[in-house]
Amino acid sequence: MNANEIVKELREACTDNKYAPPMATNKMLTQAADLIESLQNQLAEYENIELTPNNVSEAAAVLGSKGGKAKSEAKAKAAAENGKLGGRPRIEKKAT
């Protein structure tokens, strides 16, 4: 069964009186069908994007930036300990 068939079955279950699902279930089935259709549309958009080295570099930069901004107890503890030791060492420029 593919995604289109699943959406069709979900929508039919919402409108079909022989199952008579409770109202909450009916709403949940409708939301599930909407979600599947939304994901299908997003996937179709991504499939149309042409990947170039520049696109890949930009995506990698965004992911790296997000990872560097991560906050955790371990990261805070390590930063505090490094601060006690004088912080990040400075790069010394060589005399020319």
GROMACS elastic network, one bead per residue, 0.5 to 0.9 nm:
[ bonds ]
;  ai    aj funct       b0    kb
    1     4     6  0.81685   500
    1     5     6  0.60072   500
    1     6     6  0.66790   500
    2     5     6  0.53991   500
    2     6     6  0.63338   500
    2     7     6  0.88278   500
    3     6     6  0.50419   500
    3     7     6  0.61949   500
    3     8     6  0.85969   500
    3    36     6  0.70607   500
    3    37     6  0.80958   500
    3    40     6  0.80328   500
    4     7     6  0.51747   500
    4     8     6  0.61901   500
    4     9     6  0.86817   500
    4    36     6  0.85675   500
    4    37     6  0.80642   500
    5     8     6  0.50266   500
    5     9     6  0.61612   500
    5    10     6  0.85811   500
    6     9     6  0.51352   500
    6    10     6  0.61103   500
    6    11     6  0.85981   500
    6    33     6  0.77183   500
    6    36     6  0.85919   500
    7    10     6  0.51049   500
    7    11     6  0.61501   500
    7    12     6  0.85410   500
    7    30     6  0.88818   500
    7    32     6  0.80227   500
    7    34     6  0.79913   500
    7    36     6  0.70011   500
    7    37     6  0.74068   500
    8    11     6  0.52486   500
    8    12     6  0.61329   500
    8    13     6  0.85970   500
    8    33     6  0.79884   500
    9    12     6  0.50428   500
    9    13     6  0.60506   500
    9    14     6  0.86409   500
    9    33     6  0.88948   500
   10    13     6  0.51126   500
   10    14     6  0.63934   500
   10    15     6  0.89649   500
   10    29     6  0.57880   500
   10    30     6  0.69252   500
   10    32     6  0.77185   500
   10    33     6  0.61318   500
   11    14     6  0.51308   500
   11    15     6  0.65498   500
   11    16     6  0.85589   500
   11    29     6  0.71924   500
   11    30     6  0.64167   500
   11    33     6  0.68193   500
   12    15     6  0.52138   500
   12    16     6  0.56484   500
   13    16     6  0.51590   500
   13    17     6  0.80881   500
   13    18     6  0.87536   500
   13    19     6  0.70372   500
   13    20     6  0.83836   500
   13    21     6  0.80568   500
   13    26     6  0.78497   500
   13    29     6  0.77725   500
   14    17     6  0.81332   500
   14    19     6  0.85805   500
   14    20     6  0.81670   500
   14    21     6  0.74583   500
   14    25     6  0.84102   500
   14    26     6  0.52450   500
   14    27     6  0.79336   500
   14    29     6  0.66280   500
   14    30     6  0.68764   500
   15    20     6  0.85111   500
   15    26     6  0.84127   500
   16    19     6  0.63367   500
   16    20     6  0.69953   500
   16    21     6  0.89243   500
   17    21     6  0.81449   500
   18    21     6  0.87747   500
   20    23     6  0.87438   500
   20    26     6  0.86887   500
   21    24     6  0.80471   500
   21    25     6  0.59661   500
   21    26     6  0.59882   500
   22    25     6  0.53570   500
   22    26     6  0.62564   500
   22    27     6  0.88076   500
   23    27     6  0.62519   500
   23    28     6  0.86436   500
   24    27     6  0.51767   500
   24    28     6  0.62206   500
   24    29     6  0.87108   500
   25    29     6  0.61177   500
   25    30     6  0.85923   500
   26    29     6  0.52015   500
   26    30     6  0.63164   500
   26    31     6  0.87053   500
   27    30     6  0.51429   500
   27    31     6  0.62023   500
   27    32     6  0.86224   500
   28    31     6  0.50445   500
   28    32     6  0.60911   500
   28    33     6  0.86431   500
   29    32     6  0.50244   500
   29    33     6  0.62384   500
   29    34     6  0.86104   500
   30    33     6  0.51706   500
   30    34     6  0.61835   500
   30    35     6  0.86050   500
   31    35     6  0.60468   500
   31    36     6  0.86246   500
   32    35     6  0.50781   500
   32    36     6  0.62424   500
   32    37     6  0.86825   500
   33    36     6  0.52213   500
   33    37     6  0.62753   500
   33    38     6  0.86104   500
   34    37     6  0.52053   500
   34    38     6  0.61096   500
   34    39     6  0.86551   500
   35    38     6  0.50283   500
   35    39     6  0.61528   500
   35    40     6  0.85537   500
   36    39     6  0.51513   500
   36    40     6  0.61545   500
   36    41     6  0.86979   500
   37    40     6  0.50170   500
   37    41     6  0.62697   500
   37    42     6  0.87229   500
   38    41     6  0.51396   500
   38    42     6  0.63004   500
   38    43     6  0.86575   500
   39    42     6  0.50368   500
   39    43     6  0.60868   500
   39    44     6  0.85622   500
   40    43     6  0.51018   500
   40    44     6  0.62095   500
   40    45     6  0.87406   500
   41    44     6  0.50925   500
   41    45     6  0.63456   500
   41    46     6  0.88106   500
   42    45     6  0.51114   500
   42    46     6  0.63424   500
   42    47     6  0.86807   500
   43    46     6  0.51139   500
   43    47     6  0.61352   500
   43    48     6  0.87839   500
   44    47     6  0.51197   500
   44    48     6  0.65489   500
   45    48     6  0.53483   500
   45    49     6  0.68791   500
   46    49     6  0.53028   500
   46    50     6  0.86436   500
   47    50     6  0.79245   500
   50    55     6  0.84237   500
   51    54     6  0.80066   500
   51    55     6  0.58976   500
   51    56     6  0.67719   500
   52    55     6  0.51986   500
   52    56     6  0.63754   500
   52    57     6  0.86587   500
   53    56     6  0.51587   500
   53    57     6  0.61272   500
   53    58     6  0.86530   500
   54    57     6  0.50881   500
   54    58     6  0.61961   500
   54    59     6  0.86515   500
   55    58     6  0.51696   500
   55    59     6  0.62130   500
   55    60     6  0.86227   500
   56    59     6  0.51183   500
   56    60     6  0.61214   500
   56    61     6  0.85714   500
   57    60     6  0.50847   500
   57    61     6  0.61132   500
   57    62     6  0.86795   500
   58    61     6  0.50653   500
   58    62     6  0.62830   500
   58    63     6  0.87140   500
   59    62     6  0.51771   500
   59    63     6  0.62643   500
   59    64     6  0.85879   500
   60    63     6  0.51410   500
   60    64     6  0.60289   500
   60    65     6  0.84692   500
   61    64     6  0.50972   500
   61    65     6  0.60184   500
   61    66     6  0.86129   500
   62    65     6  0.50990   500
   62    66     6  0.62581   500
   62    67     6  0.86784   500
   63    66     6  0.51846   500
   63    67     6  0.62439   500
   63    68     6  0.86866   500
   64    67     6  0.50840   500
   64    68     6  0.61742   500
   64    69     6  0.87283   500
   65    68     6  0.51426   500
   65    69     6  0.64058   500
   65    70     6  0.89435   500
   66    69     6  0.52242   500
   66    70     6  0.65483   500
   67    70     6  0.52724   500
   67    71     6  0.89763   500
   68    71     6  0.85265   500
   70    75     6  0.83431   500
   71    74     6  0.84039   500
   71    75     6  0.64504   500
   71    76     6  0.72267   500
   72    75     6  0.51826   500
   72    76     6  0.62480   500
   72    77     6  0.85872   500
   73    76     6  0.51318   500
   73    77     6  0.60759   500
   73    78     6  0.85829   500
   74    77     6  0.51047   500
   74    78     6  0.61295   500
   74    79     6  0.85906   500
   75    78     6  0.51423   500
   75    79     6  0.61447   500
   75    80     6  0.86349   500
   76    79     6  0.51394   500
   76    80     6  0.62167   500
   76    81     6  0.87113   500
   77    80     6  0.51539   500
   77    81     6  0.62648   500
   77    82     6  0.86398   500
   78    81     6  0.51335   500
   78    82     6  0.61019   500
   78    83     6  0.85187   500
   79    82     6  0.50847   500
   79    83     6  0.60916   500
   79    84     6  0.87564   500
   79    87     6  0.80232   500
   80    83     6  0.50319   500
   80    84     6  0.64385   500
   80    85     6  0.89290   500
   80    87     6  0.86754   500
   81    84     6  0.51771   500
   81    85     6  0.66268   500
   81    87     6  0.83726   500
   82    85     6  0.51418   500
   82    86     6  0.65577   500
   82    88     6  0.71125   500
   83    86     6  0.51765   500
   83    88     6  0.76837   500
   84    87     6  0.68509   500
   85    88     6  0.85985   500
   86    89     6  0.76220   500
   87    90     6  0.89358   500
